[in-house]
Amino acid sequence: MEMTETPVRRLIMKLAVPTVISNLISTLYNAADTFFVGQISTAASAAVGVALSMQAVIQAIGFFFGQGSGNNMSRQLGSHHEDTAAVLASTGFFSAFILSAVIAVPCLIFLEPISVFLGSSETILPYAVDYMFWILLAAPFMASSFVLNNQLRFEGNSFYSMIGLTAGGILNLVLDPLLIFGFDMGIAGAAIATAISQIVSFIILFVLSERIGTVRIRLRTFRPSLKIFGMITNGGLPSLCRQSVTSVAMICLNNAALPFGDAAIAAMAIVNKIGNFTNSILLGVGQGFQPVCGYNFGAGRYSRVKEGFWFCVKSMAVLLLVLAVAEFIWASPIIGFFRKGDPDVIVIGDIALRLRCFTLVLSSWITISNMLLQTTGKMWRASILGFARQGIILIPIVWILPPIIGIWGIQIAQPLADLITFLMSVPMTLSVIRKMNEKAEAEKA
């Protein structure tokens, strides 16, 4: 009853605040590594950026099965089909654990050539190998944590999903300096800290899912079938597209930046990490909207879906405008916080960060639209939109512009991709809203 009767704005904020905190804490995993590793050298800082593309693959698996099972669970629970929701939960969880383990093994065997493929230079390579070894060992737990986090959210238990991620994030902040400097483990210490923290988060989230969650994960309800995987794919493919293509875009960005030196790779890695903080807030609000959207769409309460959509778009547009102004004004100090010892990193990062500020507010419409399309079952439109921002548009820009206009081509790539994606998303989303209006009018008649 809460999902279909509680005032929409209050309900979204109730679900969104813990999710925003969860996302911010999750972002701290990489941001903490970037900060502490940045004290070692520019090459080490760049290695974290190179490894980020591999972590994006792990996240893609987790979000695919987490979002795919989660948003279908919310619709099934809204329609009172609890048995199907249980099968979705268990199948999503175990599938993510198994698949990430299967992918991690060959990556560990061929770690050095993979690091080169991801964009490592000769100076970056040793750091990248040391860092990614430990990240890959923890990959099954990392992917499964994303599944548990998403499933708890879609059940309406955002507060508890926040607890698991927050505990891991705080632990990571403590372990990073201890292992990197206290035990003199260098960049490997940062990776070990992240791996341990992710495993701890996994354990906490699993226990909370068992004790608090609406749907329990059981081996007996792990029933992989074409029907269940079809449902998961329908709900999770847009997330897989977003995350996978992000990984590909990062690889392309790192390789395009190679001719401009380690400072360029490090600078763009830092700018991406700063962007992740902003996206954490936006995604958190959008993820707070998703269970409300799923439950009410499944129950035919279209007016509540629309109210929630417009509330999220407008409120986030205002917040992103404020953040864009702040980032534009203090771009250099923000970049310098992560890498003080290299002025080239600060100069390159300053320009890239300020250029992104011009289109930051458009992310409000792009992201919330994508979540509306995904949660209401518009798989292909949501997938195309997910591919567009980081793939269909960004990757060609990254390859075409730098040879023509130099490093400016790398710095302007993301804001240009955001602008084009926004223009694509407007007609896609408005058509869905119009159809909901028609259904609502038909029901009244």
PyMOL commands that set and color helices and strands:
alter all, ss='L'
color gray80, all
select helices_A, chain A and resi 2-5+8-37+42-78+82-109+111-117+125-137+139-154+158-182+186-211+219-221+226-260+262-298+302-329+331-338+343-357+362-375+379-392+394-405+408-411+413-444
alter helices_A, ss='H'
color red, helices_A
deselect
rebuild
show_as cartoon
